[in-house]
Amino acid sequence: MQNYVYCIGLSFQSKNNYFREKAQDMATMDALKESGKKWWKWTKRLILFVLLIGLSFLLFILFANYSEGSRTGYVTKISHKGFVFKTYEGELNFGFFSGAANNGKPADNVWYFSVINAEVARQVEEASKAGSNVTLHYKEKYLKIAFRGETTYLVYKVEPEFGKPNPTNQNQ
């Protein structure tokens, strides 16, 4: 039996071929749906992997320390500043002279630091008012972040030495 019926020069497919081609199209569609599911599955995995890497990087930057140490000198300034995020920022003067190493240029004996804790900032301010020598213990972070301060040095502990007054304050 012939699959085509001729009528006025046009050919029409019989119903058997029509359903056979539809079944083939549906098989193709099922294959495309399966490949689409696989593609979406791998895309979701990739997005999740990128998010985990980003979260790991963020946690590393927030909590990891580049270095940890202490510096001793005289606090010359402590202030509470910022537009959106108010942080405590300070300056510590080492009081050392540069000698001939800087070829006649004045030495930069000022160390800039940030304080997160208000109680530690109060202790730094008291030491600054007393004009005494202090040791500031700090943790240096990899990056400075606006809500933690303007520097990478975050002071977490103060050891005032009230027995040693600042020699520049004695003349006043």
N, C-alpha and C positions, 0 to 999 in steps of 0.2 A: 504494500500500500504506500502511496506517495504521501510525503509529509507536508506538501504545500498544495494549496488550493488556488488555482488561478482564476481571477475574476477581473475582467476588464483591464487586463494588462498589469494588475497589481498582484503581488503574492502575499499571502497571509500564512503565518505559521500555524500548524495544528496545535491543539491544546497540549498534546504530549510533549512536544519540544519546548513549549512555553514553560511548562512546569519543570522540565528537566533543567533548563537554563536558570530558572529561579532558584532551584535547589543548588546549582553550582554557585550562583551569586551569593546565596545564603552561606554556603561553605566558605566562600572567600571572605564574607563579612565576619563570620565567626573567627576565621584566622586573623583578620585585622583586629578584631576585638581582643583576642588573646595577646597579640603582639602589643596592642595598646596598653593592656593590663601590665605586661612585663615592663614596658617603657615607663609607665606611671610608677610601678613598684620601685624601679631603679632610680627614678627621679626623686621620689620621696626619701629613699635611702641617702641619696646625695645631699639633699637639703638638710636632712637630719645630721649627717656627717659634718657639713659646713657649720651648722648651728652649734654642734658640740665643740668643734675646733674654736669657734668664736667665743663661746662661753669659757672654754679652758684658757684662752688668751686673756680674756677680761679678768678672770679670777687670778691668773698669774700676775697680771699687772697690778691688781689691787692688793694682793697679799704677799707677794714675794719681795724680798729685800735684796738690793744690789750689794749693799754693804751695811755694816753696823759699827758704830764707834762712838767716840766722845771728843769734845773740844772744850778747851778751857780758855777763859778770858773774861772780859767785862761786857755785860749787856749794855749796849748803847741805845737800843730802841726796841720797843715791843708795842704793837698796835693791832687793833681788831678792825679789819677792813675787808671790803668786797662789795660788789653790787648785789648779786643774787646769793652767793655763798659767802658768808662772813667767816673769815679765818684769822687766826693770830699769826702775825708775821713779825720777825725780829731780826736784829743785827747783833753780832757778837764781835767785839774788837779783841784781837789776839794780843796786841800790845808789843809785838816784835818789830825790830827794825830790819830793813832789808840788807843794809850794808852795800857793798860794791856789786853785788850780784845783779841788780837791776839797772846798772849803768847810769846812776844818778836819778832815776825815776822814783817817785814815791811808791812804796809798797802798798798793795791792796791787802790790808790786815783785817778786813771786815768779812765776816762769814754770815751769809743770809740763811735763815731757817724759818720753818713753819711749825706751829704747835696746833695739834688737833684738840687736845684735852684742855678744858677751861681751868681746871685745878692746876695743871702744870703751867699754863700761861700766867696764872696768878702768882705762882712761885717765881717764875722768871721776872715778872714785874716787880715783885718785892726785892729781888736781888738787884734789879736795875736801879730802884730807888735808893737802896742802901749803898750802891756803888761798890759792891764787893765782887771779888773774883768768884766765878761759878764754873762748874763743869756740867756741860749739857750732853746728855746721852741721846744719840739719834739713830734713826734707821733711814738709809737712803733707798728710795724707790727707783724703779726703772724709768718711769715717766711721771711728770707732774700732772695732776688731775685737779680741775678747778675746785671741786668741793673739799679737797684735802689741803690746799694751800698753793702758794705761788712758787714754791721751790720743791725739789725732790728730797730735801732733808727734813725729816719729821722728828721733832724732839719729843721724847716720851718720858724723860726723867731729868730732874735737876738736882744737883748737889751743890748747895751754896757753901762757900767758905767765908763766913762772916769775919773771921780773924784777920783776913788779908784785905785791907781797904785799897781802893784804886788810887795809885800814886798821883794821878792827875786831879783827883777830887780833894787832895789835902791842901792844895794851894788856894782853894776857894774859900 
